[in-house]
Amino acid sequence: MRLSRTLTAGAAVVALASLTGCGGGGEAEAGSGGKSLPKAKDVAAMERFVSQYTTCTDVQTNPPDAGHGSSGTAFEYLPKGAAAGVKEQAYCKSEGGPIALVSISDMKKFQQAMKANEVAGEEKGAGALVGADFAVFTTSGDTTHALKSSGMLIASCHEAFNSKIPSGYIKRDGAVEGCVMTDYMP
């Protein structure tokens, strides 16, 4: 009787494992935990979200200086304004450097602006970390990697970066041809 119960319990465990295991589209969602992209309705929500993974303090609406003797701001290349699908921008400080918090009203317009910047040679790095309705631009690889576990994906319109995404990482078509969404962060 005891052996019968043990075999029955073992069969139930095997059946459950086969239902919840790999396959059935699980690989397509790898790295995002099968969840949808995070949302943030305003700058305060973006700050709270980012602060769960890295430092985000001293939020302000003016972009920080580029520093190191450079003219302009650290984020002069960012898509800006309603024509670029941007509703609002703010900036915060982190241990690795400044972070831009961008509220997006239209992801397609935003990615079109990113792609236009890439064609003009103005995009710095691989792209933006994006949620469903916001983006985060960092100036530090350490900050970007700290945000990797947040469920955000990289939106990249950089052909050289996109062609080097290794197998096993998410690589979804973006809202614009030539742009991809990925969890690959070198």
ABEGO torsion letter per residue (X at the ends): XAAAAAAAAAAAAAAAAAAABBEGGAAAABGAGGBBBBBBABAAAAAAAAAAABBBBGBBABBBBAEGGBBEBAAAABBBEAAAGBABBBBBBBAAEBBBBBBBABAAAAAAAAAAAAAAGABBEAEBBBBAABBBBBABAAAAAAAAAAGBBBBBABAAAAAABBBGBBBBBBABBGBBBBABBX
